[in-house]
Amino acid sequence: MAMYGSKVFPDWVSSSIGNNLNSFYHLMMMVAVYVVCLVSYFIFRINTASCSYRRFKHHELLEWIWTVVPILILAVLWVPSVRNLYMMNHIGNPYWSFKALGHQWYWTYEYTDSASKSIEIESYMVSSEDSGYRLLDVDNRMVAPCGVPIRVLVSSEDVLHSFALPSCSVKVDAIPGRMNQACLFSDKAGIAYGQCSELCGVNHSFMPIVLEFIPTKNFESWWTPYRRYILNRIWYR
């Protein structure tokens, strides 16, 4: 999504897979423009040339060209496409994992600490007067380390939702009774904004997602006091 200060299109792609997808998009656009220009040129020549295509019954060289060239073009597009699909589904050995659960109409984030205690954070959209971006900021941001792979498990407690972070090139369906997963990776610190991208009810547009990526060393020092604060709040609730 375009943010204030962006250069027309979103310019904060923070993951290697996002950069690969952008490069693949540029390659596809180059091929599409080339094909459109070539077809337009032939249409123009046929309509303006004195000789007609009806005079030619067959042309073996031309038939070889329009058979082999499209095959080569599709092969060039197939290789990076398969590679990107594999990288998007490859989790590997994640440094950290958390669970994102969709509700009508907010998100909860769950993760387990070293003592195997499950901690849950509820994240609601804040009013426009209290936020930096309209309909995009939340009261409790999810904090995650940058520079390391993170696994996110996505599900839903009621209806279909979708966990979408365009700047991280992630979009995962949240389906009740099913756990989907994806890999998050941010190579720099920053704040990633997203939204539920599956129509889920009257307040569908009021389900923002905010992930704040911080350096790994800062994440370790932040985690201990924050865990203590959350556990105390749950204990005295």
N, C-alpha and C positions, 0 to 999 in steps of 0.2 A: 504494500500500500504506500502511496506517496505521502511523505511527511513534510512538515514545514522545513524549508531549506534544501529539499531534494532537488536534483537537476531533472525536472520533468518526471522522470521515472524513479522508482526506488533505487538508491545508490548505496545502501548499507547491506550488502550481502556478506555475511560473516562466516560462511563455511566453504570448504573446498568443493563440496558437491554443488553448492549454489553457483560458484564460479564456473564449474563444469557445465551446469545446465545453461548458464548464460552463453557460454561459448558454443554449445550445441544449438541454441536458439539462433545465434548469429550465423552459424553454418547453414541451418535450414533456410533462413531468410535469404542468404546469398544464392542458394540453389533455386529457391522459389522465384526470385527476381530474374535470375538467368533464364529459367524456363519460360516465364511470362514474356520476357523480351524476345526470346527466340521464336516462340509461337506467333507473337505479334508481327515479327519481321516476315515470317513465311506467309502469313495471311495477307500482309500488305503486298508482297511480291506476287503472290498468286492473282490478286485482284488487279494489279497494275501491269503485269507482264503480257506481252503479245501472244506468247505460246500458252496453250492450255494444258492442264494436267490430263485431259482426256486423251491426248495423243500418246501418252506413255502407258504401256501395258504393265511393264515391270522394270525394276532397277535393283539388281542384286546388291550392289555396293550400298545403296541407300537403305535397303532393308536390313543389311548387317549393321549399319550405323545406328539406326533407330531401335535396334534390338540390344546391341551391346552397350551403348552409352547409357541408357536408363538402368541397366543391370549394374554397371559400375557406380553410378550415382547412388543407387539404393544400397550398394555394399558400403560405400563411404559413409552413408547415414546410419547403417545398421550397426557398425562397430562401436561408435561412441554411445549410441542409444542403449545397447545391451550393457555396456560398461557402466553407464549411469544408473540403469535399473538395478544392477548388482550392488553398486556402492550405496544406493539408497536403502536397500534391504539388508545390508551387511552391518550387524551390530558389533561383532567382535567381543573384546573384553572391556566393558564400560568402566570408567572410573567411578561413576555414581549413577544411581537409579532413583526414579521417583514415579509416582502414579498420579495421573490427572483424571479426575472423575467429573463428568458433566452432569449438571442438575438444571432444572428450570428455576431460575435462570442465573446461575453462577457456577464457578468452578471450585473444586476442592483438590488440594494437593496432599498426597500422603507419601511419607518416606520413613524408613526404618533406620534408627541410629545403631551404633556399635553394640549397644546393650539390647538390641532386638526389640526396642520399644517403638511402636508405631505412632508417628506424629502426624496430625492432620491440620491443614491450614485452609480456611475458607476465604475465597477471594471474590469480593463483590465490586461491581462498578461504583465509582464515587461520582458525586454530582459534578456538573460542569464547572461550578464555581471553585471547587477544590482541586481540580485536576489540571495537568499541563496540556493534555490533548482531550478534546471533547469526545466523550463516549469511548475512550480508550484506556483511561487510567483506573486503577483498582486500589482498594484499601490495603490489601496484603499482596505484595509482589512476591513471586517465586524467585528465589535467589539460587544461582547455579554457578559452578566454576567454569571458566573459559580455558581454552587450550587443551581440553581433554574430552574424550567421547563420553556422552551421557545417554543413558537409555531412559526413554519415557514410555510408560505403560498407560494406555488410554482406554477408558471404558465409560459407561453411562449408568446412572441410577434410575432413569425414567424413560426418556425418549431418545431418538437419534440426535447426536450432536457431532461436531467435527472440531478437532483441535488443530488450528491452523496458525502457523507463524511464517508469513511470507519471507521475512528477512533471513530466516534460517532454512528456507526451502523445505518446510515440513508441513504436511497436512495429513492427519490421521483421523479416520472415522471413529467416533465413540458410540459403540453399539451395546445396548443392554445385554448382559449375560455373556459378553465376549470381550477378551482382552487383546487389543492390538498394541503393537510396539513400533517404535521408530528410534532413530539415532539422532541426537542433537549434538552439534559441534559448532562452537563459536571460537574463531581464532583471535578475537579481540574482545576487550571489555566493552560493555554498552547495555542498552535497554532494547529489547525486542518486543514489539507490539503485535498482537494478533487478535483474532475474533473467532467466535463460533461461525463456521461457514456451512452449516446445515440448518435449514429452516426447522425450528424446534418449538414454535409457539409465538404468542403475542409479543413477548419481550426478547425475541431472538437477537435483536440488534444491541441488546444491553448485556452481552456476555463477553467482555473483553478478556484478553490473555496478555499478561505482562511478565516477561522473564528478564531478570536483571543479572547479567553475566559479570562476574568479578574475577580478578586473578586467583589462581588456586591457593596461593599462600595466604591471601586475605580471606578466602573462603574457609580455610581451616581455623583461623583465629576468630572468625565471625560465628562459626557454627556452634561452638561450645556454649557461649553465653545465650545465644538465641534459643538453643535447645532447652536450656534451663528455664528461660522465660516462658516458653510454650508449655513446658511440663507444669510449671507453677500455676499458670493460668488455667490449665485443664484441671489441676488438683483442687483449686479453690472455686471452680465453677459450680 
